[in-house]
Amino acid sequence: MSLFDVYPLFDITPVRALDAFVYDENEKKYLDFYGGHAVISIGHSHPEYVENINRQVGMLGFYSNSIKNPLQEKLALKLTQASGCKGYQLFLCNSGAEANENALKLASFHTGKSKVVAFKNGFHGRTSAAVAATDNPKIIAPINAQQEVELFELGDLKGVEETLSKKDVCAVIVEVIQGIGGLDEATSKFYRQLARLAKKYDALLIADEIQCGFGRTGDFFAFQKHGIQPDIISMAKGMGNGFPVGGILIHSDIKASHGLLGTTFGGNHLACAASLAVLQVLRDEAVLKNVTKMSEYFIKKARQIPQIKQIKGRGLMLGLEFDFPIADLRKKLIYQHQVVTGSSKNPNLLRILPPLTIQKHHIDLFFNALEAAL
Ligand SMILES: Cc1ncc(COP(=O)(O)O)c(C=O)c1O
């Protein structure tokens, strides 16, 4: 049986990884400045992470959500402490798309409405409501196109208000920093006004923190810089450091009822063990402070390279914009210099999404490789 061929693949086969490095079957070592697409938060195979998952799988890997699972409550407590977000409830699922799908569904249940406001260049996943709110017609199948979604430029408050004022919108969903779209972020004024407008017209504000959350910007959540309080916050990626886990934080004004949401695997024992290990390491190793420090160091070095026309993003969610398409540069970096990086919708933007635990020597390695490749 062949694999359903949907991914254009780099010709590399990683078999193990440690911290910021990935090793192929010939022990060739690659510097991971891509983090498997912003997933690796505490570094590959962190010993505490490995131990926590091993210990848990030896005890109880999975049982149903119809039975008590105190690990979920522990995760909710630790998430409150790590994020500082008080007055939220936690629902756990398995991926980013599922988190957004549940967030949108909940907004619709809560408000009794169905239209969604989203933003151009946004990405929210590939399930039905999430993909309909994603600005990429190529991945929206006819079955998804039935959703009512209006897309606006990030920053267009006038357009958003015109639509919201019709009072048929259940949710406004926004990536505070757009990932695949190319690392654009609006002003604090915009996000505050957006929150105000959502409230005014009885729509829920959903912050998609799947890529920019869990410490990637140096704040626990990217929206925290803007002083807003979203109604729902969706998370995944860095939350499990590679273990599939996602979730939504739901404001306490939104009431639960039995059967409203549900999942077989979401929040299982292993997923909780993975995410608890991530939170523990973020705290013990002061990882968020490291993100801020390493980001400053990275940006300082990037400014010394004349070919870089713009540096975008925050923390360790960064983009280097050139005045030429970066596809060949990215290939050179990976095949000739063993450095893995990311791309985006903007063909000139090289995306940098390393583990949040990187140190200066990793950044030095990256810039040596980049200069040689350029
Ligand atoms: C901002 C954002 N939202 C949602 C998703 C979807 O997450 P998943 O691929 O886990 O379904 C992604 C994945 O890249 C993302 O970057």
The ligand as an SDF file (V2000), in Angstrom:
LIG
                    3D

 16 16  0  0  0  0  0  0  0  0999 V2000
   -2.3200   29.0540   14.1390 C   0  0  0  0  0  0  0  0  0  0  0  0
   -2.6760   27.6320   13.8550 C   0  0  0  0  0  0  0  0  0  0  0  0
   -3.9220   27.1980   14.1180 N   0  0  0  0  0  0  0  0  0  0  0  0
   -4.2850   25.9290   13.9010 C   0  0  0  0  0  0  0  0  0  0  0  0
   -3.3940   25.0070   13.4020 C   0  0  0  0  0  0  0  0  0  0  0  0
   -3.8360   23.5880   13.1700 C   0  0  0  0  0  0  0  0  0  0  0  0
   -3.1970   22.7310   14.0440 O   0  0  0  0  0  0  0  0  0  0  0  0
   -3.1290   21.1460   13.7350 P   0  0  0  0  0  0  0  0  0  0  0  0
   -2.2530   20.9660   12.5470 O   0  0  0  0  0  0  0  0  0  0  0  0
   -2.5700   20.5660   15.0060 O   0  0  0  0  0  0  0  0  0  0  0  0
   -4.5230   20.6920   13.4840 O   0  0  0  0  0  0  0  0  0  0  0  0
   -2.0910   25.4090   13.1040 C   0  0  0  0  0  0  0  0  0  0  0  0
   -1.1180   24.4540   12.5250 C   0  0  0  0  0  0  0  0  0  0  0  0
   -0.1650   24.8000   11.8660 O   0  0  0  0  0  0  0  0  0  0  0  0
   -1.7190   26.7610   13.3360 C   0  0  0  0  0  0  0  0  0  0  0  0
   -0.5000   27.1970   13.0620 O   0  0  0  0  0  0  0  0  0  0  0  0
  1  2  1  0
  2  3  1  0
  2 15  2  0
  3  4  2  0
  4  5  1  0
  5  6  1  0
  5 12  2  0
  6  7  1  0
  7  8  1  0
  8  9  2  0
  8 10  1  0
  8 11  1  0
 12 13  1  0
 12 15  1  0
 13 14  2  0
 15 16  1  0
M  END
$$$$
